Amino acid sequence: MSTPSAIDFRAQGPRLYHVRPDHPLAAAVTVELAIEYSTRYGGTAGAIHQQMRARPAADFTPPAGGLVVLVEHGEPLAGGGFRRADRTTAELKRVWTAREQRRRGLASRVLAELETMMIRLGYRRAFATTGDRQPEAGSLYRASGYIEVGGAERGGGRYRFEKLLGSAELGGACFPGTADPARGFARRDVYLA
């Protein structure tokens, strides 16, 4: 597997990259996500960012987890990750789309790639937790086959979504060396250094 040191700026349309938590693209997504959370829930973006950075990098690297970023013209458009909850269950984290890029199906593409990665790592179930001030996240998970379990935690306004993963889930995924012409996405099955 090759390891490019730079983003392919010549690429047509958004390209999906697997990244390590310390890669600048992952850092950019984390910063933007912290700003988004502070805007929706209060608190400072700096404190939220520091809290996210406190997570061990190993949580988001194989074989426990993974991170992806969708990039166009060198700019991150969307991203997300997952980490191990238990031996067969992964937890989705940090799913984000740039405000000006929403309604293009980018989060769905990121989620599909994360699910493909989870299956390859042996996970059979995924879950996500989101807050009541992120209705777009709930809509994304429902549209992607996740089932809302329980209800909002008392007073917390948090919702949990779960999905069983399996080989049938791979049907819409792109694999190395292929593209999804219907969506205009190219996939890079590599880690950026």
Phi, psi and omega in degrees: 000126179283157180232092181292148179264354182217162178281145177279099182285347181276350185297141175272125178077174181296142177240141182261127180239138169276132182229158173271156182301335181269003179287145179305326178294319177295320179297320179297319178296317180297318178299312181296322179294320178298320177296316180300313180296319181294325178293319184277325188244351183093180184085173180266146178299324180298316180293319179294318179298317180298320178297317179293322180290341181288344178295137178299137180302328181297336177300329187247024176232149178301146008269003182275321186205196180190161177225142173227151176225133176264123189237140172220129182054037178081358183252134176290129179259325183200163178190177178177171180207180174210160177219164182287131170261315171206187187304327184241006185233133176247149177250124176287139180216153169061031176284123188212147171226136177302137184310315183283355181252004184290158179075024176247001182082013184291317180295324177297320179294316178298314181298318178299319179293319179298319179296320177299316179297317181300315180298316179299330180271003174095006178285144180244351181214147176229151173218158177220147175239135179220161182264165182291349177263014177231065182298333179297323180294315177301318178297318178301310183295316178300315181295338182262012175091010177278146181252132176286127180245143184070218177208193178296132176301140184309118175074348184266340181062031181249141182239145179244136178237141180227154178210137171278133180258151178193178184298333178295335181292342183282352186306321184262006186275154174267147180242165184312134177081005180240169177227164176254089186297333180294329182254348180076026181254141171249148182248137175245113180269057181218164172257135174279139181282000000 
